[in-house]
Amino acid sequence: MKKTKLTIVEKTPAIFNCVACACPSVFETNRGTYMIVGKELNQKEISKEIKDKIGTGETGIEVPRELVASIKL
């Protein structure tokens, strides 16, 4: 089976756009998923309950509430 190359389209609301790196961002993929860029949480910051929900190859990230609330899909 041939793998489809991942393509993304930025959906980040304009109020969150910045010139430098390290800005929370939202992207829509051609796989029917979203990619969210944010601050990776330190393992000490994540409760056991949440750690149990993070699978192999996954990580917990943090983004401002306003970012999610202002996404227009």
A tleap script that builds the chain and sets N, CA, C and O, in Angstrom:
source leaprc.protein.ff14SB
mol = sequence {
  NMET LYS LYS THR LYS LEU THR ILE VAL GLU
  LYS THR PRO ALA ILE PHE ASN CYS VAL ALA
  CYS ALA CYS PRO SER VAL PHE GLU THR ASN
  ARG GLY THR TYR MET ILE VAL GLY LYS GLU
  LEU ASN GLN LYS GLU ILE SER LYS GLU ILE
  LYS ASP LYS ILE GLY THR GLY GLU THR GLY
  ILE GLU VAL PRO ARG GLU LEU VAL ALA SER
  ILE LYS CLEU
}
set mol.1.N position { 0.830 -1.175 0.000 }
set mol.1.CA position { 0.000 0.000 0.000 }
set mol.1.C position { 0.885 1.252 0.000 }
set mol.1.O position { 1.807 1.361 0.809 }
set mol.2.N position { 0.611 2.176 -0.889 }
set mol.2.CA position { 1.395 3.400 -0.991 }
set mol.2.C position { 0.947 4.413 0.072 }
set mol.2.O position { -0.245 4.666 0.245 }
set mol.3.N position { 1.928 4.981 0.774 }
set mol.3.CA position { 1.615 5.997 1.781 }
set mol.3.C position { 1.366 7.337 1.110 }
set mol.3.O position { 2.061 7.707 0.164 }
set mol.4.N position { 0.371 8.062 1.606 }
set mol.4.CA position { 0.080 9.400 1.115 }
set mol.4.C position { 0.978 10.384 1.852 }
set mol.4.O position { 1.105 10.328 3.075 }
set mol.5.N position { 1.594 11.277 1.104 }
set mol.5.CA position { 2.455 12.288 1.714 }
set mol.5.C position { 1.588 13.248 2.533 }
set mol.5.O position { 0.551 13.716 2.064 }
set mol.6.N position { 2.022 13.529 3.741 }
set mol.6.CA position { 1.302 14.442 4.622 }
set mol.6.C position { 1.365 15.860 4.077 }
set mol.6.O position { 2.444 16.382 3.793 }
set mol.7.N position { 0.212 16.469 3.935 }
set mol.7.CA position { 0.153 17.885 3.587 }
set mol.7.C position { -0.672 18.585 4.655 }
set mol.7.O position { -1.591 18.002 5.230 }
set mol.8.N position { -0.336 19.829 4.911 }
set mol.8.CA position { -1.036 20.584 5.951 }
set mol.8.C position { -1.427 21.962 5.437 }
set mol.8.O position { -0.778 22.530 4.558 }
set mol.9.N position { -2.515 22.486 6.015 }
set mol.9.CA position { -2.980 23.837 5.729 }
set mol.9.C position { -3.139 24.526 7.080 }
set mol.9.O position { -3.830 24.016 7.963 }
set mol.10.N position { -2.510 25.665 7.240 }
set mol.10.CA position { -2.595 26.359 8.525 }
set mol.10.C position { -3.988 26.926 8.738 }
set mol.10.O position { -4.560 27.553 7.846 }
set mol.11.N position { -4.528 26.698 9.930 }
set mol.11.CA position { -5.848 27.190 10.327 }
set mol.11.C position { -5.759 28.115 11.532 }
set mol.11.O position { -6.779 28.475 12.120 }
set mol.12.N position { -4.537 28.502 11.901 }
set mol.12.CA position { -4.336 29.343 13.072 }
set mol.12.C position { -5.037 30.687 12.885 }
set mol.12.O position { -4.821 31.352 11.872 }
set mol.13.N position { -5.878 31.103 13.847 }
set mol.13.CA position { -6.508 32.420 13.764 }
set mol.13.C position { -5.446 33.521 13.710 }
set mol.13.O position { -4.393 33.411 14.338 }
set mol.14.N position { -5.732 34.573 12.961 }
set mol.14.CA position { -4.769 35.659 12.738 }
set mol.14.C position { -4.219 36.242 14.029 }
set mol.14.O position { -3.057 36.646 14.069 }
set mol.15.N position { -5.016 36.296 15.079 }
set mol.15.CA position { -4.534 36.911 16.327 }
set mol.15.C position { -3.405 36.108 16.969 }
set mol.15.O position { -2.718 36.616 17.855 }
set mol.16.N position { -3.202 34.864 16.536 }
set mol.16.CA position { -2.128 34.036 17.077 }
set mol.16.C position { -0.937 33.922 16.152 }
set mol.16.O position { 0.065 33.308 16.520 }
set mol.17.N position { -1.013 34.491 14.966 }
set mol.17.CA position { 0.113 34.435 14.033 }
set mol.17.C position { 1.257 35.286 14.551 }
set mol.17.O position { 1.036 36.354 15.121 }
set mol.18.N position { 2.470 34.816 14.355 }
set mol.18.CA position { 3.642 35.580 14.754 }
set mol.18.C position { 4.766 35.329 13.768 }
set mol.18.O position { 4.724 34.371 12.997 }
set mol.19.N position { 5.755 36.179 13.795 }
set mol.19.CA position { 6.880 36.077 12.865 }
set mol.19.C position { 7.905 35.069 13.372 }
set mol.19.O position { 8.453 34.291 12.592 }
set mol.20.N position { 8.161 35.082 14.664 }
set mol.20.CA position { 9.153 34.179 15.248 }
set mol.20.C position { 8.531 32.815 15.528 }
set mol.20.O position { 7.313 32.649 15.457 }
set mol.21.N position { 9.368 31.857 15.840 }
set mol.21.CA position { 8.895 30.526 16.214 }
set mol.21.C position { 8.269 30.555 17.602 }
set mol.21.O position { 8.170 31.609 18.230 }
set mol.22.N position { 7.857 29.406 18.063 }
set mol.22.CA position { 7.327 29.217 19.413 }
set mol.22.C position { 5.949 29.842 19.610 }
set mol.22.O position { 5.631 30.316 20.701 }
set mol.23.N position { 5.139 29.845 18.571 }
set mol.23.CA position { 3.772 30.338 18.679 }
set mol.23.C position { 2.814 29.159 18.552 }
set mol.23.O position { 3.029 28.282 17.715 }
set mol.24.N position { 1.757 29.120 19.372 }
set mol.24.CA position { 0.797 28.034 19.214 }
set mol.24.C position { 0.142 28.131 17.840 }
set mol.24.O position { -0.183 29.224 17.376 }
set mol.25.N position { -0.049 26.985 17.193 }
set mol.25.CA position { -0.587 26.970 15.835 }
set mol.25.C position { -1.488 25.759 15.642 }
set mol.25.O position { -1.364 24.760 16.351 }
set mol.26.N position { -2.403 25.859 14.668 }
set mol.26.CA position { -3.291 24.755 14.316 }
set mol.26.C position { -3.201 24.532 12.816 }
set mol.26.O position { -3.240 25.481 12.032 }
set mol.27.N position { -3.079 23.262 12.422 }
set mol.27.CA position { -2.998 22.889 11.014 }
set mol.27.C position { -4.005 21.785 10.737 }
set mol.27.O position { -4.229 20.919 11.583 }
set mol.28.N position { -4.611 21.811 9.556 }
set mol.28.CA position { -5.494 20.738 9.108 }
set mol.28.C position { -4.699 19.884 8.126 }
set mol.28.O position { -3.992 20.417 7.271 }
set mol.29.N position { -4.811 18.557 8.244 }
set mol.29.CA position { -4.047 17.669 7.376 }
set mol.29.C position { -4.936 17.021 6.317 }
set mol.29.O position { -6.164 17.056 6.404 }
set mol.30.N position { -4.303 16.445 5.342 }
set mol.30.CA position { -5.028 15.706 4.316 }
set mol.30.C position { -5.387 14.297 4.795 }
set mol.30.O position { -5.925 13.499 4.027 }
set mol.31.N position { -5.096 13.995 6.038 }
set mol.31.CA position { -5.430 12.697 6.628 }
set mol.31.C position { -6.727 12.755 7.430 }
set mol.31.O position { -7.114 11.775 8.067 }
set mol.32.N position { -7.403 13.918 7.395 }
set mol.32.CA position { -8.617 14.082 8.179 }
set mol.32.C position { -8.338 14.319 9.648 }
set mol.32.O position { -9.150 13.977 10.507 }
set mol.33.N position { -7.170 14.916 9.938 }
set mol.33.CA position { -6.762 15.188 11.315 }
set mol.33.C position { -6.300 16.634 11.442 }
set mol.33.O position { -6.193 17.359 10.453 }
set mol.34.N position { -6.031 17.035 12.670 }
set mol.34.CA position { -5.464 18.353 12.951 }
set mol.34.C position { -4.147 18.160 13.663 }
set mol.34.O position { -3.981 17.207 14.425 }
set mol.35.N position { -3.222 19.044 13.426 }
set mol.35.CA position { -1.950 19.056 14.119 }
set mol.35.C position { -1.912 20.363 14.912 }
set mol.35.O position { -2.068 21.444 14.346 }
set mol.36.N position { -1.709 20.258 16.199 }
set mol.36.CA position { -1.651 21.445 17.056 }
set mol.36.C position { -0.240 21.568 17.598 }
set mol.36.O position { 0.316 20.610 18.136 }
set mol.37.N position { 0.331 22.743 17.452 }
set mol.37.CA position { 1.678 23.025 17.945 }
set mol.37.C position { 1.538 23.868 19.204 }
set mol.37.O position { 0.853 24.891 19.206 }
set mol.38.N position { 2.179 23.438 20.252 }
set mol.38.CA position { 2.132 24.167 21.512 }
set mol.38.C position { 3.309 23.777 22.379 }
set mol.38.O position { 4.248 23.129 21.916 }
set mol.39.N position { 3.256 24.169 23.625 }
set mol.39.CA position { 4.329 23.900 24.579 }
set mol.39.C position { 4.235 22.452 25.044 }
set mol.39.O position { 3.197 22.023 25.548 }
set mol.40.N position { 5.323 21.700 24.875 }
set mol.40.CA position { 5.345 20.329 25.379 }
set mol.40.C position { 5.379 20.361 26.898 }
set mol.40.O position { 6.189 21.068 27.498 }
set mol.41.N position { 4.503 19.598 27.506 }
set mol.41.CA position { 4.450 19.577 28.963 }
set mol.41.C position { 5.571 18.730 29.548 }
set mol.41.O position { 5.899 17.663 29.028 }
set mol.42.N position { 6.140 19.213 30.614 }
set mol.42.CA position { 7.147 18.477 31.367 }
set mol.42.C position { 6.451 17.287 32.019 }
set mol.42.O position { 5.330 17.427 32.506 }
set mol.43.N position { 7.081 16.137 32.037 }
set mol.43.CA position { 6.478 14.937 32.616 }
set mol.43.C position { 6.009 15.148 34.051 }
set mol.43.O position { 5.032 14.535 34.483 }
set mol.44.N position { 6.701 16.010 34.789 }
set mol.44.CA position { 6.315 16.290 36.172 }
set mol.44.C position { 5.004 17.074 36.244 }
set mol.44.O position { 4.328 17.051 37.272 }
set mol.45.N position { 4.635 17.774 35.151 }
set mol.45.CA position { 3.413 18.570 35.125 }
set mol.45.C position { 2.165 17.746 34.798 }
set mol.45.O position { 1.043 18.224 34.962 }
set mol.46.N position { 2.363 16.513 34.338 }
set mol.46.CA position { 1.250 15.703 33.875 }
set mol.46.C position { 0.840 14.712 34.966 }
set mol.46.O position { 1.667 13.949 35.466 }
set mol.47.N position { -0.435 14.731 35.326 }
set mol.47.CA position { -0.926 13.818 36.362 }
set mol.47.C position { -0.900 12.377 35.849 }
set mol.47.O position { -0.871 12.143 34.641 }
set mol.48.N position { -0.911 11.419 36.771 }
set mol.48.CA position { -0.906 10.003 36.394 }
set mol.48.C position { -2.113 9.689 35.520 }
set mol.48.O position { -1.996 8.930 34.557 }
set mol.49.N position { -3.258 10.254 35.835 }
set mol.49.CA position { -4.481 10.004 35.052 }
set mol.49.C position { -4.281 10.379 33.584 }
set mol.49.O position { -4.713 9.653 32.688 }
set mol.50.N position { -3.625 11.513 33.343 }
set mol.50.CA position { -3.368 11.944 31.964 }
set mol.50.C position { -2.260 11.092 31.351 }
set mol.50.O position { -2.369 10.693 30.192 }
set mol.51.N position { -1.200 10.805 32.102 }
set mol.51.CA position { -0.109 9.969 31.579 }
set mol.51.C position { -0.633 8.640 31.068 }
set mol.51.O position { -0.143 8.126 30.062 }
set mol.52.N position { -1.626 8.074 31.751 }
set mol.52.CA position { -2.200 6.790 31.339 }
set mol.52.C position { -2.931 6.893 30.002 }
set mol.52.O position { -3.167 5.870 29.360 }
set mol.53.N position { -3.290 8.086 29.569 }
set mol.53.CA position { -3.996 8.282 28.298 }
set mol.53.C position { -3.052 8.648 27.149 }
set mol.53.O position { -3.476 8.704 25.995 }
set mol.54.N position { -1.782 8.896 27.459 }
set mol.54.CA position { -0.793 9.246 26.435 }
set mol.54.C position { -0.100 7.971 25.990 }
set mol.54.O position { 0.606 7.328 26.767 }
set mol.55.N position { -0.311 7.614 24.729 }
set mol.55.CA position { 0.226 6.368 24.206 }
set mol.55.C position { 1.648 6.511 23.684 }
set mol.55.O position { 2.214 7.604 23.668 }
set mol.56.N position { 2.204 5.402 23.266 }
set mol.56.CA position { 3.535 5.377 22.676 }
set mol.56.C position { 3.554 6.281 21.452 }
set mol.56.O position { 2.672 6.187 20.599 }
set mol.57.N position { 4.541 7.144 21.359 }
set mol.57.CA position { 4.663 8.060 20.232 }
set mol.57.C position { 3.831 9.319 20.385 }
set mol.57.O position { 3.827 10.154 19.481 }
set mol.58.N position { 3.123 9.489 21.500 }
set mol.58.CA position { 2.312 10.684 21.743 }
set mol.58.C position { 2.953 11.525 22.837 }
set mol.58.O position { 3.796 11.044 23.594 }
set mol.59.N position { 2.544 12.778 22.909 }
set mol.59.CA position { 3.017 13.668 23.958 }
set mol.59.C position { 1.889 14.616 24.336 }
set mol.59.O position { 0.982 14.859 23.540 }
set mol.60.N position { 1.946 15.146 25.537 }
set mol.60.CA position { 0.974 16.144 25.962 }
set mol.60.C position { 1.480 17.535 25.616 }
set mol.60.O position { 2.642 17.859 25.862 }
set mol.61.N position { 0.600 18.359 25.041 }
set mol.61.CA position { 0.969 19.744 24.745 }
set mol.61.C position { -0.051 20.671 25.366 }
set mol.61.O position { -1.159 20.262 25.713 }
set mol.62.N position { 0.338 21.923 25.501 }
set mol.62.CA position { -0.523 22.941 26.091 }
set mol.62.C position { -0.621 24.118 25.130 }
set mol.62.O position { 0.385 24.603 24.615 }
set mol.63.N position { -1.856 24.567 24.898 }
set mol.63.CA position { -2.093 25.742 24.055 }
set mol.63.C position { -3.090 26.642 24.780 }
set mol.63.O position { -3.851 26.164 25.621 }
set mol.64.N position { -3.096 27.930 24.468 }
set mol.64.CA position { -4.060 28.827 25.116 }
set mol.64.C position { -5.505 28.439 24.755 }
set mol.64.O position { -5.786 28.055 23.620 }
set mol.65.N position { -6.390 28.541 25.709 }
set mol.65.CA position { -7.805 28.260 25.505 }
set mol.65.C position { -8.369 29.087 24.357 }
set mol.65.O position { -9.185 28.603 23.572 }
set mol.66.N position { -7.928 30.337 24.269 }
set mol.66.CA position { -8.412 31.241 23.218 }
set mol.66.C position { -8.073 30.729 21.824 }
set mol.66.O position { -8.814 30.989 20.876 }
set mol.67.N position { -6.966 30.007 21.686 }
set mol.67.CA position { -6.594 29.443 20.387 }
set mol.67.C position { -7.662 28.463 19.927 }
set mol.67.O position { -8.139 28.556 18.796 }
set mol.68.N position { -8.038 27.542 20.773 }
set mol.68.CA position { -9.039 26.539 20.415 }
set mol.68.C position { -10.394 27.194 20.206 }
set mol.68.O position { -11.102 26.852 19.259 }
set mol.69.N position { -10.768 28.129 21.070 }
set mol.69.CA position { -12.071 28.781 20.974 }
set mol.69.C position { -12.218 29.629 19.706 }
set mol.69.O position { -13.335 29.837 19.232 }
set mol.70.N position { -11.119 30.111 19.162 }
set mol.70.CA position { -11.214 31.011 18.006 }
set mol.70.C position { -10.974 30.338 16.664 }
set mol.70.O position { -10.953 31.017 15.637 }
set mol.71.N position { -10.792 29.011 16.645 }
set mol.71.CA position { -10.586 28.297 15.390 }
set mol.71.C position { -11.896 28.245 14.610 }
set mol.71.O position { -12.932 27.849 15.145 }
set mol.72.N position { -11.842 28.642 13.360 }
set mol.72.CA position { -13.007 28.568 12.469 }
set mol.72.C position { -12.705 27.540 11.406 }
set mol.72.O position { -11.883 27.763 10.517 }
set mol.73.N position { -13.380 26.408 11.509 }
set mol.73.CA position { -13.102 25.309 10.588 }
set mol.73.C position { -14.141 25.235 9.500 }
set mol.73.O position { -14.065 24.366 8.632 }
savepdb mol mol.pdb
quit
